[in-house]
Amino acid sequence: MSLQQITLIVSLLQQMCVYVVIVYLLSKTPLFQPLTQVTISLPNKILCYLTFSAFCIMGTYFGLKIDNSIANTRATGAVLGGIVGGPVVGFLVGLTGGVHRYSLGGFTSFACMISTIAEGLLGGLVHRYFLQRRRPDQLFNPWIVFSVAVVAECMQMGIILLLARPFDQAWHLVQNIALPMMLANSFGAAILMRMLLDRRAMYEKYSVAFSARALKIAERSMGILNKGFNQENCAQLARILLEETNVGAVALTDREKLLAFIGIGEDHHLPGTAITSSHTLRAIANNEVVYADGNLIRYHCTLDPHCKLGSTLVIPLRGEDNRVIGTIKLYEPKRKLFSSLNRTLGEGMARLLSTQILAGKYSAQSELLAQSEIKLLHAQVNPHFLFNALNTLGSVIRRDPEHARQLVQHLSLFFRKNLRRGTEEVTLKEELEHVNSYLQIELARFPDRLKVLFQVDDVLLNQKLPAFSLQPIVENAIKHGISQTINGGTVTISGQRKNDGWQLVVADDAGLFDAPAAPDKDESSNGLGMNLVDRRIKAHYGDQFGVQVQCQPDIVTQVIINLPFSEVEPCCE
């Protein structure tokens, strides 16, 4: 190796150091992120083309003139452009760098243009090769990049010997620049790819750490605020956030007062006290994140001049219609910088907690709605049923006191079960006992006009269904069916297995069912109780279950309740 070659190697490596500095600066910008991945989307391909084309042009400009030619690091940009961006990007990068080199002239200008295009295509073919074999990770292997760059430089020297004239001059040039350019471009490409690989690894590590912390916080805090946005629940949540984020202190507020404060300064930041911080008030008023770093935006504790807290991040908690319902606040002590990770976590947790608060409110509203529906069913039954039952008792007492005593017991049992029941599930056996108490009163009202038949398989007696599901259906059959006929009729209550579920069927031989003409029809008719039963069953078990009505006018009306079958121990008497 001659002194000239050594000097040339050192000069080209110095040039490569410029690339390294540029790549380092780019790594601090969002533009660098797409270069750390296999480029697929069009915007990323354009960015890849522009970046590595710039490397090619700079490699030519910074090159060293020797023997009416230029020793350069242009191949680094062409090879990396093809490896990262694919054949099309590699070709375009090589074409751009080659045309630029051709414009500078020299006896090797045409040969260098062709070789630069070939180098970009070579990198693109390597890109396609590893993608076809589902090994995209190998594209970022520095040793593979090094080997591709060596082959690319050998190919360039061959093209120069093949196309450049006079041959003697071309041969002399290749002897001087082959080794320096091969070493500089190969090591340079490997180093740059190593930087890309390290940056990608850092991104992935950062993302994994962030995701792990976020998931852990979400797991520990899940459901806490569903129980209510109060001091007790907020204190529990604040402690979790303090443990997971390692900030100085964590606080939660509503729109008016402090609900919880855990960490540095909890001796004077007392839950239940009014909000005094201007940052918190501004976050609530403007529905915006307020960050007071203690430097550009001053932070001073309004409660204690000797407070050790030096910075705060205030994030609004949003409820319905994006209205602020409170805030979450993270604090750091003086002389400690606020981590960007904690800032991002804080904003993410605010969104999660806002969702939890909304979910808690909707859950409470749904529960209240369910309770209201039960009460509505009770109200539908109790008034007229009680009136009719008392009239029946009044007439039975005079002619059959013993029968009247039994009816009083049935009436007492009926209302006792009504008062005892909520929204929980009950067994079919319990539901039939409830219905039987009701039917005993109705049989006393219509002794000669009403007959009741039970045809329920014993295997179904321990099956579960929503409480108060059967009685409204039976009442409709009597009130709007049997009682409207001159000769009365029979109500049949049957139950049987059906495929993967089971059915309860309430049938009357009046056949007088009249479906509501519209949803907004007066619901004081037989549709109210039936519709509520249907909605409750669907809410419990899914839309594939519920109530169906089959009617043959003046012959029979069947109300079918479809329910899921569950494996339970058979009911024993």
BAMI-658046 format. One line per field, with one value per residue (C-alpha): residue number from 1; residue in one letter; x, y, z. Coordinates in pm, whole numbers, plus 50000, padded with zeros to 5 digits. Each point is the difference from the previous one (the first is absolute). Layout:
BEGIN
i	c(NUM; ...)
aa	c(a; ...)
c1	c(X; ...)
c2	c(Y; ...)
c3	c(Z; ...)
END
This chain:
BEGIN
i	c(1; 2; 3; 4; 5; 6; 7; 8; 9; 10; 11; 12; 13; 14; 15; 16; 17; 18; 19; 20; 21; 22; 23; 24; 25; 26; 27; 28; 29; 30; 31; 32; 33; 34; 35; 36; 37; 38; 39; 40; 41; 42; 43; 44; 45; 46; 47; 48; 49; 50; 51; 52; 53; 54; 55; 56; 57; 58; 59; 60; 61; 62; 63; 64; 65; 66; 67; 68; 69; 70; 71; 72; 73; 74; 75; 76; 77; 78; 79; 80; 81; 82; 83; 84; 85; 86; 87; 88; 89; 90; 91; 92; 93; 94; 95; 96; 97; 98; 99; 100; 101; 102; 103; 104; 105; 106; 107; 108; 109; 110; 111; 112; 113; 114; 115; 116; 117; 118; 119; 120; 121; 122; 123; 124; 125; 126; 127; 128; 129; 130; 131; 132; 133; 134; 135; 136; 137; 138; 139; 140; 141; 142; 143; 144; 145; 146; 147; 148; 149; 150; 151; 152; 153; 154; 155; 156; 157; 158; 159; 160; 161; 162; 163; 164; 165; 166; 167; 168; 169; 170; 171; 172; 173; 174; 175; 176; 177; 178; 179; 180; 181; 182; 183; 184; 185; 186; 187; 188; 189; 190; 191; 192; 193; 194; 195; 196; 197; 198; 199; 200; 201; 202; 203; 204; 205; 206; 207; 208; 209; 210; 211; 212; 213; 214; 215; 216; 217; 218; 219; 220; 221; 222; 223; 224; 225; 226; 227; 228; 229; 230; 231; 232; 233; 234; 235; 236; 237; 238; 239; 240; 241; 242; 243; 244; 245; 246; 247; 248; 249; 250; 251; 252; 253; 254; 255; 256; 257; 258; 259; 260; 261; 262; 263; 264; 265; 266; 267; 268; 269; 270; 271; 272; 273; 274; 275; 276; 277; 278; 279; 280; 281; 282; 283; 284; 285; 286; 287; 288; 289; 290; 291; 292; 293; 294; 295; 296; 297; 298; 299; 300; 301; 302; 303; 304; 305; 306; 307; 308; 309; 310; 311; 312; 313; 314; 315; 316; 317; 318; 319; 320; 321; 322; 323; 324; 325; 326; 327; 328; 329; 330; 331; 332; 333; 334; 335; 336; 337; 338; 339; 340; 341; 342; 343; 344; 345; 346; 347; 348; 349; 350; 351; 352; 353; 354; 355; 356; 357; 358; 359; 360; 361; 362; 363; 364; 365; 366; 367; 368; 369; 370; 371; 372; 373; 374; 375; 376; 377; 378; 379; 380; 381; 382; 383; 384; 385; 386; 387; 388; 389; 390; 391; 392; 393; 394; 395; 396; 397; 398; 399; 400; 401; 402; 403; 404; 405; 406; 407; 408; 409; 410; 411; 412; 413; 414; 415; 416; 417; 418; 419; 420; 421; 422; 423; 424; 425; 426; 427; 428; 429; 430; 431; 432; 433; 434; 435; 436; 437; 438; 439; 440; 441; 442; 443; 444; 445; 446; 447; 448; 449; 450; 451; 452; 453; 454; 455; 456; 457; 458; 459; 460; 461; 462; 463; 464; 465; 466; 467; 468; 469; 470; 471; 472; 473; 474; 475; 476; 477; 478; 479; 480; 481; 482; 483; 484; 485; 486; 487; 488; 489; 490; 491; 492; 493; 494; 495; 496; 497; 498; 499; 500; 501; 502; 503; 504; 505; 506; 507; 508; 509; 510; 511; 512; 513; 514; 515; 516; 517; 518; 519; 520; 521; 522; 523; 524; 525; 526; 527; 528; 529; 530; 531; 532; 533; 534; 535; 536; 537; 538; 539; 540; 541; 542; 543; 544; 545; 546; 547; 548; 549; 550; 551; 552; 553; 554; 555; 556; 557; 558; 559; 560; 561; 562; 563; 564; 565; 566; 567; 568; 569; 570; 571; 572; 573)
aa	c(m; s; l; q; q; i; t; l; i; v; s; l; l; q; q; m; c; v; y; v; v; i; v; y; l; l; s; k; t; p; l; f; q; p; l; t; q; v; t; i; s; l; p; n; k; i; l; c; y; l; t; f; s; a; f; c; i; m; g; t; y; f; g; l; k; i; d; n; s; i; a; n; t; r; a; t; g; a; v; l; g; g; i; v; g; g; p; v; v; g; f; l; v; g; l; t; g; g; v; h; r; y; s; l; g; g; f; t; s; f; a; c; m; i; s; t; i; a; e; g; l; l; g; g; l; v; h; r; y; f; l; q; r; r; r; p; d; q; l; f; n; p; w; i; v; f; s; v; a; v; v; a; e; c; m; q; m; g; i; i; l; l; l; a; r; p; f; d; q; a; w; h; l; v; q; n; i; a; l; p; m; m; l; a; n; s; f; g; a; a; i; l; m; r; m; l; l; d; r; r; a; m; y; e; k; y; s; v; a; f; s; a; r; a; l; k; i; a; e; r; s; m; g; i; l; n; k; g; f; n; q; e; n; c; a; q; l; a; r; i; l; l; e; e; t; n; v; g; a; v; a; l; t; d; r; e; k; l; l; a; f; i; g; i; g; e; d; h; h; l; p; g; t; a; i; t; s; s; h; t; l; r; a; i; a; n; n; e; v; v; y; a; d; g; n; l; i; r; y; h; c; t; l; d; p; h; c; k; l; g; s; t; l; v; i; p; l; r; g; e; d; n; r; v; i; g; t; i; k; l; y; e; p; k; r; k; l; f; s; s; l; n; r; t; l; g; e; g; m; a; r; l; l; s; t; q; i; l; a; g; k; y; s; a; q; s; e; l; l; a; q; s; e; i; k; l; l; h; a; q; v; n; p; h; f; l; f; n; a; l; n; t; l; g; s; v; i; r; r; d; p; e; h; a; r; q; l; v; q; h; l; s; l; f; f; r; k; n; l; r; r; g; t; e; e; v; t; l; k; e; e; l; e; h; v; n; s; y; l; q; i; e; l; a; r; f; p; d; r; l; k; v; l; f; q; v; d; d; v; l; l; n; q; k; l; p; a; f; s; l; q; p; i; v; e; n; a; i; k; h; g; i; s; q; t; i; n; g; g; t; v; t; i; s; g; q; r; k; n; d; g; w; q; l; v; v; a; d; d; a; g; l; f; d; a; p; a; a; p; d; k; d; e; s; s; n; g; l; g; m; n; l; v; d; r; r; i; k; a; h; y; g; d; q; f; g; v; q; v; q; c; q; p; d; i; v; t; q; v; i; i; n; l; p; f; s; e; v; e; p; c; c; e)
c1	c(50000; 50145; 50010; 49754; 49750; 50038; 49946; 49696; 49854; 50039; 49842; 49703; 49948; 50000; 49734; 49805; 50018; 49798; 49731; 50003; 49946; 49714; 49835; 50038; 49827; 49725; 49946; 49876; 49715; 49672; 50126; 50247; 49737; 49887; 50363; 50022; 49731; 49965; 49858; 49662; 49764; 50039; 50074; 50278; 50140; 50011; 50179; 50245; 50068; 50064; 50226; 50229; 50007; 50135; 50267; 50097; 50032; 50196; 50228; 50086; 50043; 50223; 50205; 50368; 50113; 50257; 50115; 49720; 49744; 49847; 50062; 49677; 49753; 49704; 49944; 49899; 49684; 49910; 50043; 49814; 49720; 49942; 50028; 49757; 49763; 49994; 50086; 49803; 50141; 50348; 49977; 49877; 50268; 50267; 49862; 49996; 50353; 50121; 49856; 50150; 50341; 49966; 49932; 50341; 50184; 50324; 50101; 49826; 49676; 49791; 50145; 49939; 49639; 49934; 50177; 49805; 49671; 50121; 50095; 49652; 49839; 50230; 49883; 49638; 50043; 50143; 49693; 49764; 50198; 49963; 49636; 49908; 50161; 49818; 50328; 49968; 50211; 50305; 49975; 50123; 50289; 50319; 50208; 49761; 50004; 50381; 50011; 49753; 50208; 50318; 49827; 49864; 50347; 50149; 49721; 50074; 50369; 49907; 49760; 50271; 50246; 49733; 49868; 50262; 50249; 50298; 50035; 50353; 49884; 49697; 50218; 50236; 49705; 49850; 50334; 50008; 49637; 49868; 50121; 49936; 49647; 49921; 50106; 49841; 49665; 49971; 50086; 49797; 49688; 50036; 50045; 49698; 49788; 50121; 49876; 49664; 49983; 50090; 49741; 49734; 50093; 49972; 49656; 49885; 50142; 49837; 49667; 50013; 50082; 49727; 49743; 50090; 49964; 49679; 49846; 50099; 49848; 49686; 49976; 50038; 49766; 49733; 49655; 50095; 49814; 49708; 49894; 49983; 50215; 50047; 50280; 50039; 50032; 50218; 50240; 50038; 50063; 50250; 50209; 50014; 50112; 50265; 50144; 50009; 50124; 50244; 49913; 50015; 49625; 49665; 49673; 49644; 49735; 49646; 49902; 50000; 50207; 50295; 49888; 50335; 50366; 50281; 50373; 50220; 49794; 49708; 50036; 49853; 49815; 49695; 49715; 49668; 50151; 49917; 50219; 50237; 50259; 49973; 50133; 49721; 49734; 50131; 49998; 49636; 49887; 50171; 49979; 50371; 50315; 50208; 50370; 50193; 50364; 50108; 50226; 49828; 49666; 50039; 49846; 49943; 49803; 49721; 49965; 50356; 50293; 50240; 49838; 50259; 49803; 50148; 49796; 49657; 49805; 49623; 49784; 49621; 49768; 49715; 49648; 49692; 50017; 50374; 49921; 50269; 49894; 50332; 50377; 50291; 50323; 50356; 50270; 50378; 50220; 50238; 50328; 49841; 49898; 49661; 50045; 49838; 49890; 49806; 49845; 49879; 49883; 49814; 49810; 49920; 49879; 49777; 49824; 49969; 49862; 49755; 49871; 49972; 49799; 49764; 49966; 49918; 49729; 49849; 50008; 49822; 49743; 49945; 49950; 49751; 49820; 49978; 49866; 49748; 49879; 49950; 49811; 49793; 49908; 49908; 49793; 49828; 49900; 49938; 49724; 49739; 50095; 49968; 49663; 49867; 50146; 49833; 49666; 50037; 50086; 49699; 49767; 50175; 50009; 49620; 49956; 50329; 50217; 50254; 50053; 50030; 50274; 50195; 49960; 50136; 50306; 50049; 49958; 50251; 50248; 49957; 50075; 50277; 50180; 49940; 50159; 50290; 50099; 50234; 50179; 50168; 49942; 49775; 49930; 49702; 49865; 49995; 49839; 49729; 49926; 49956; 49770; 49802; 49925; 49869; 49796; 49827; 49851; 49897; 49842; 49789; 49889; 49911; 49917; 49796; 50170; 50372; 50205; 50376; 50229; 50367; 50213; 50356; 50280; 50160; 50346; 49924; 49904; 50352; 50057; 50054; 49803; 49960; 49768; 49646; 50010; 49713; 49723; 49946; 49957; 49749; 49811; 49976; 49860; 49723; 49930; 50007; 49907; 49788; 49811; 49881; 49819; 49648; 50082; 50350; 50283; 50322; 50345; 50280; 50349; 50253; 50376; 50234; 50354; 50054; 50334; 50265; 49743; 49659; 49656; 49719; 49668; 49691; 49698; 49634; 49721; 49841; 50218; 49937; 50357; 50028; 50356; 50064; 49979; 50294; 50272; 49860; 49652; 49845; 50193; 49739; 49890; 50127; 50318; 50167; 50074; 50092; 50239; 50178; 50040; 50143; 50248; 50117; 50061; 50194; 50205; 50087; 50065; 50028; 49780; 49956; 49771; 49682; 49622; 49809; 49624; 49809; 49629; 49721; 49703; 49716; 50190; 50321; 50262; 50344; 50262; 50337; 50288; 50334; 50278; 50353; 50040; 50267; 50122; 49881; 49917; 49647; 49741; 49901; 49668)
c2	c(50000; 50330; 50321; 50152; 49724; 50039; 50374; 49939; 49751; 50249; 50278; 49784; 49887; 50365; 50058; 49709; 50164; 50285; 49749; 49860; 50345; 50067; 49669; 50069; 50337; 49842; 49738; 50276; 50088; 49819; 49970; 49733; 49756; 49864; 49922; 49751; 49780; 49813; 50267; 49902; 50298; 50267; 50294; 49802; 49901; 50367; 50090; 49714; 50114; 50361; 49906; 49757; 50204; 50284; 49762; 49908; 50362; 50096; 49701; 50134; 50361; 49903; 49760; 50039; 50067; 49755; 49921; 50210; 49808; 50011; 49761; 50012; 49838; 50024; 49626; 50013; 50198; 49787; 49666; 50108; 50156; 49669; 49784; 50213; 50116; 49714; 49968; 50303; 50232; 49857; 50058; 50359; 50078; 49855; 50188; 50331; 49953; 49872; 50285; 50247; 49832; 50000; 50372; 50065; 49848; 49803; 49694; 49771; 50202; 49762; 49690; 50149; 50083; 49643; 49853; 50220; 49884; 49640; 50043; 50131; 49707; 49755; 50131; 49978; 49638; 49911; 50170; 49788; 49680; 50018; 50111; 49705; 49769; 50182; 50111; 50381; 50012; 49904; 50326; 50183; 49763; 50215; 49705; 49934; 50370; 49993; 49703; 50160; 50321; 49800; 49828; 50336; 50158; 49703; 50033; 50373; 49937; 49742; 50241; 50272; 49759; 49891; 50340; 50265; 50093; 50015; 49663; 50061; 50308; 49815; 49713; 50238; 50172; 49673; 49893; 50319; 50030; 49642; 49911; 50341; 50027; 49639; 50043; 50343; 49919; 49655; 50110; 50319; 49813; 49751; 50278; 50194; 49685; 49931; 50344; 49930; 49665; 50151; 50272; 49746; 49791; 50309; 50080; 49645; 49993; 50332; 49880; 49672; 50177; 50256; 49735; 49783; 50291; 50120; 49651; 49947; 50332; 49923; 49652; 50127; 50295; 49827; 50034; 50216; 50309; 49789; 49995; 50379; 50310; 50062; 50055; 49636; 49866; 50291; 49945; 49635; 50098; 50275; 49754; 49760; 50278; 50117; 49649; 49940; 50339; 50081; 50369; 50225; 50012; 49920; 50182; 49974; 50270; 50063; 50343; 50158; 49810; 49769; 49636; 49827; 50089; 49745; 50076; 50299; 50281; 49790; 50166; 50323; 49886; 49865; 49815; 50179; 50350; 50241; 50027; 50297; 49925; 50234; 49723; 49765; 50268; 50085; 49632; 49969; 50329; 49953; 49619; 49978; 49830; 50239; 49929; 50216; 49892; 50246; 50173; 50140; 49979; 50071; 49771; 50113; 49814; 50231; 49822; 49986; 50225; 49727; 49727; 49772; 49954; 50183; 49899; 49865; 49849; 50058; 49788; 50044; 49705; 50018; 49866; 50023; 50248; 50036; 50211; 50023; 49818; 50017; 49974; 49767; 50167; 49869; 50183; 49986; 50149; 50287; 49918; 49700; 50014; 49877; 49684; 50004; 49641; 50106; 50286; 49759; 49749; 50273; 50106; 49639; 49926; 50306; 49858; 49659; 50147; 50216; 49686; 49823; 50286; 50000; 49621; 50024; 50257; 49797; 49686; 50177; 50138; 49655; 49853; 50271; 49937; 49628; 50070; 50244; 49739; 49754; 50262; 50076; 49634; 49995; 50313; 49850; 49690; 50113; 50263; 49823; 49656; 50109; 50163; 49686; 49773; 50193; 49993; 49627; 49948; 50209; 49765; 49675; 50083; 49990; 49658; 49816; 50141; 49718; 50064; 50370; 49925; 49805; 50287; 50245; 49776; 49988; 50376; 50050; 49767; 50179; 50345; 49875; 49859; 50325; 50207; 49762; 49987; 50234; 49961; 49671; 49664; 49739; 49634; 49893; 49822; 50329; 50180; 49733; 50034; 50372; 49947; 49734; 50246; 50245; 49731; 49887; 50348; 50005; 49654; 50130; 50294; 49774; 49664; 49871; 50180; 49948; 49684; 49981; 49717; 49959; 49791; 50074; 49743; 49941; 50036; 50370; 50091; 50111; 50201; 50374; 50291; 50366; 50049; 50107; 49872; 49751; 50170; 50298; 49754; 49789; 50311; 50119; 49660; 50026; 50375; 50045; 49646; 49773; 50280; 50143; 49683; 49895; 49642; 50056; 49769; 49830; 50140; 49751; 50056; 49762; 49972; 49780; 49973; 50152; 49942; 50179; 50185; 49957; 50156; 50113; 50014; 50175; 49913; 50101; 49874; 50342; 50108; 50371; 50131; 50330; 50122; 50373; 50192; 50224; 50025; 50325; 49854; 50032; 49743; 49945; 49704; 49645; 50103; 50178; 49708; 49774; 50254; 50059; 49627; 49967; 50286; 49863; 49651; 50140; 50217; 49694; 49738; 50162; 50089; 49637; 49951; 50181; 49991; 49889; 50006; 49758; 50059; 49822; 50237; 49861; 49674; 50036; 50254; 49874; 50216; 49824; 50098; 49877; 49955; 49848; 49658; 49957; 49675; 49992; 49735; 49867; 50145; 49768; 50021)
c3	c(50000; 49891; 50196; 49754; 50070; 50377; 49967; 49785; 50250; 50284; 49792; 49901; 50360; 50104; 49741; 50144; 50342; 49853; 49908; 50351; 50149; 49757; 50082; 50370; 49960; 49791; 50270; 50230; 49762; 49913; 49641; 50108; 50127; 49658; 49906; 50288; 49843; 49675; 49771; 49851; 49992; 49733; 50234; 50166; 49660; 49900; 50324; 49949; 49642; 50101; 50294; 49820; 49680; 50212; 50132; 49643; 49893; 50312; 49946; 49656; 50113; 50292; 49787; 49920; 49644; 49876; 49645; 49841; 50202; 50349; 50289; 50199; 50241; 49765; 50008; 50367; 49923; 49695; 50179; 50316; 49794; 49823; 50314; 50202; 49725; 49750; 49628; 49878; 50267; 49947; 49624; 50047; 50259; 49773; 49699; 50189; 50131; 49664; 49797; 50243; 49964; 49621; 50002; 50158; 49701; 49982; 49803; 50254; 50024; 49789; 50164; 50347; 49909; 49889; 50303; 50243; 49848; 50018; 50368; 50084; 49815; 50179; 50337; 49879; 49888; 50341; 50152; 49787; 50065; 50377; 49986; 49780; 50257; 50283; 50157; 50006; 50317; 49794; 49805; 50308; 50065; 49976; 49875; 49714; 49912; 50015; 49762; 49757; 49997; 49924; 49708; 49881; 49998; 49818; 49745; 49965; 49935; 49737; 49826; 49996; 49837; 49754; 49893; 50081; 49729; 49958; 50170; 50129; 50186; 50134; 50118; 50178; 50167; 50120; 50147; 50210; 50113; 50016; 50348; 50164; 49859; 50084; 50362; 50049; 49841; 50157; 50352; 49956; 49887; 50287; 50257; 49873; 50002; 50354; 50099; 49837; 50180; 50337; 49956; 49913; 50302; 50219; 49856; 50062; 50351; 50077; 49857; 50191; 50326; 49942; 49907; 50299; 50243; 49836; 50006; 50362; 50102; 49801; 50154; 50357; 49955; 49794; 50150; 50298; 49882; 49876; 50363; 50015; 49966; 50372; 50252; 50098; 49647; 49887; 50291; 49898; 49641; 50088; 50199; 49703; 49766; 50247; 50030; 49625; 49876; 50284; 49984; 50305; 50062; 49838; 50052; 49870; 50014; 49891; 49871; 50346; 50256; 50051; 50019; 50061; 50045; 50048; 50021; 50080; 50152; 50120; 50343; 49865; 49685; 50181; 49825; 50024; 49981; 49720; 49690; 50022; 49730; 49700; 49773; 50105; 49964; 49651; 49896; 50113; 49848; 49663; 49976; 49924; 50128; 50211; 50054; 50243; 49986; 50269; 49749; 49693; 50178; 50368; 50258; 50356; 50261; 50120; 50335; 50133; 49889; 50113; 49792; 49836; 49677; 49704; 49692; 49913; 49713; 50013; 49768; 49976; 50059; 49751; 50028; 49780; 49711; 50067; 50308; 50269; 50316; 50181; 49960; 50061; 50109; 50005; 50198; 50008; 50273; 49942; 49819; 49827; 49635; 49889; 49792; 49655; 50065; 50307; 49807; 49733; 50260; 50186; 49690; 49912; 50353; 49990; 49694; 50168; 50322; 49808; 49830; 50336; 50148; 49703; 50018; 50369; 49936; 49716; 50212; 50283; 49758; 49851; 50345; 50089; 49671; 50072; 50349; 49856; 49758; 50284; 50198; 49692; 49970; 50368; 49958; 49700; 50194; 50352; 49977; 49794; 50128; 50363; 49928; 49830; 50269; 50282; 49819; 49953; 50367; 50099; 49814; 50101; 50373; 50021; 49845; 50072; 50284; 49975; 49629; 50076; 50255; 49736; 49754; 50257; 50040; 49622; 49977; 50281; 49831; 49667; 50137; 50226; 49696; 49812; 50275; 50043; 49636; 49818; 49671; 50085; 49835; 50158; 49928; 49796; 50309; 50194; 49708; 49973; 50374; 49951; 49702; 50185; 50283; 49741; 49822; 50321; 50034; 49633; 50027; 50287; 49779; 49705; 50162; 49708; 49712; 50061; 49988; 50043; 49885; 50090; 49764; 50102; 49986; 50337; 49847; 49944; 50355; 50095; 49684; 50054; 49856; 50094; 50295; 49923; 49640; 49995; 50204; 49761; 49710; 50193; 50109; 49638; 49898; 50261; 49984; 49622; 49901; 50220; 50182; 49666; 49891; 50103; 50087; 50140; 49908; 50096; 50066; 49945; 50139; 49847; 49989; 49799; 49866; 49657; 49823; 50211; 50209; 50153; 49962; 50222; 49816; 50137; 49783; 50024; 49778; 49951; 49711; 50058; 49983; 49813; 49932; 50050; 49674; 50082; 50266; 50133; 50051; 50342; 50199; 50264; 49790; 50019; 49818; 50291; 50230; 49712; 49847; 50329; 50057; 49648; 50053; 50335; 49859; 49705; 50236; 50214; 49734; 49657; 49705; 49894; 50301; 50105; 49946; 49691; 49938; 49779; 49957; 49813; 50033; 50210; 50044; 50203; 50104; 50095; 50168; 49975; 50230; 49860; 50256; 50007; 50159; 50266; 50150; 50361; 50253; 49954; 50235; 50282; 50180)
END
